Amino acid sequence: MAGDFVTLGENGRVVIPASVRQTLQLKKGDRLGMVVKNGELRLSTPQARLARIREIMKPYIDPSRSLADELIAERREEQRREDERG
């Protein structure tokens, strides 16, 4: 895969080779994110971006905590205070 080359077509269009599409399980209509980094054009699926973000954040997240549960508890406490005020 690393050796694949494509030719820039009319209006700057690039065709992703079938072998790459099959490897990445890309289908017609799939969305791809695009970024230029260090002179390289990088394409990625939303799923790949999410997986990368999760990997980056992993050291900062305590698996014993549920942020969703904490948010719900905070909202309930705010509602209780609101109800007490009348």
NUSE-428108 format. One record per residue: z, x, y of N, C-alpha, C, O in turn. Coordinates in pm, whole numbers, plus 50000, padded with zeros to 5 digits. Example, Ala and Ser with C-alpha at 12.3 -4.5 7.8 and 13.67 -1.06 7.14 Angstrom:
2
507805131949431507805123049550507805132049670508465142449668;507085128549775507145136749894507875129050003508045134150114;
END
This chain:
86
500005008249880500005000050000500005008650126499305005350221;500765019350128500875027250250499535032950292499355036450408;498585033950199497295039750232496255029750275495125033750305;496585016950281495605006950321495235008350468496095010450553;493955007150496493465006950634492674994050652492064988950559;492704989050775491914977250809491124980550935491464989851008;490074972950958489244974951076489534963851175489564952051140;489744967751299489984958051404488704950251428487654956151456;488774937151417487604928651429487434922951569488094927151664;486544913451577486244906651703487514900451761488334894851687;487664901451892488834895951962490154901951913491204895551925;490114914051857491344920851813491934915551684493104917851656;491144908551606491654902751481491774913251371490954922351359;492824911651291493074920451177493234911651053493964901651055;492554915450946492694908250820493654916150732493444928050707;494714909550686495674916050596495064915850457494704905150408;494924927350392494294927850260494994918750159496214916750164;494214913350068494734904049967495884910249888496854903349858;495784923049854496844929449776498174929349852499234927549792;498114931349983499334931050065499854916750074501054914450061;498964907150098499384893050105500044888649975501044881449977;499494893049862500074889349732501444895749714502384889149669;501554908449750502844915349736503914908649819505054907149775;503554904649941504524898350032504584883150016505344876450085;503784877949924503724863549897503404855650024504014845250051;502454860750102502034853950225500964843750193500094845950108;501044832350262500054821750245499494818050381500074821050485;498354811550378497734806750501498744798250578499394789550521;498874800850707499794793050791501174799250804501954794950889;501504809250722502804815850736502884822650872501894827750924;504094822650928504304829251057504804843451033505574846050941;504354852451118504784866351111505264870751249504634867751350;506374877851250506844883751374506124896951395505704903351298;505974900951520505244913051551506014921051654506504915551753;506134934151631506804942951726506114956551722505654960951617;506044962951838505524976651845506724985851859507524984351953;506854995251767507995004451769507495018351732506845020151629;507785027951817507365041751795505865042851769505435050551683;505085035151843503645035751830503085028951708501895030351678;503915021451637503475014251518503584999251540504534994451602;502614991951490502664977451492503304972951362502814976051254;504404965751373505114961151254505074945951247505394939051344;504694940951132504674926551107505784923551007506034931350916;506454912251026507494908350931507614893250925507334886251022;508034888450810508274874150793509624870750853510484879450867;509834858150889511164854150938512264857150835513374860750872;511944855550706512934858250602513304872950599514484876350582;512314881850615512584896150614513424900050735514314908450725;513134894050850513914897050971515364892550954516294899750991;515554880750897516914875650875517664884650778518844887650800;517004889050672517644897950575518044911150642519124916450615;517194916250729517494928750799518694926850892519574935450898;518724915850964519854913051054521154911950975522184917351015;521094905050862522304903750778522784917350730523984919950726;521844926150693522204939450645522844947650758523824954750737;522284946450878522834953650993524244948751026525124956651059;524454935551017525744929651055526814930650947528004928750976;526414933550825527354933550712528634941550738529714936650705;528574953650797529814961250819530774954650918531964957950920;530274945450998531094939451103531674925851065532424919851141;531324921050947531744907750906532794908750795532574915250694;533914902150817534984901650719534654890350621534694878750659;534344893550494533934883150400535044873050369534764862350314;536294876250403537384866850376537484856250487538234846650473;536744858050598536764848450709535554839350702534454843550665;535774826950740534674817550755534594813850902535434806550954;533564819050969533414815951111533164801151134533574795651236;532504794751040532274780351051533604772851047533834763751127;534484776550954535794770050944536614772551070537314763651118;536534784751124537274787851247536754779451364537544774551444;535454777951374534874769851480535304755251468535664748951568;535264749951347535694736051325537154734351364537514724451428;538004743851325539424743151359539624743451511540444736051565;538874752051580538964752751725538544739551790539204734751882;537474733751742536984720951797538004709951773538234701551861;538614709851656539634699551626540844701151717541404691351765;541254713751741542384716351829542054711951971542904706052039;540844714852018540434710352151540454695152160540894689552261;539994688452055539984673852055541404668252056541674658352124;542304674651979543694670251975544314671352115545004662152160;544084682652183544614684452318544044674252416544744668952502;542754671652400542094661652485542714647852464542964640552561;542974644252339543564631252306544964630052363545364619352407;545734641052362547104641052415547104638752566548024632352618;546084643852637546014642452781545664628152822545944623852934;545054621252731544814607152756543444603852789543134592152813;
END
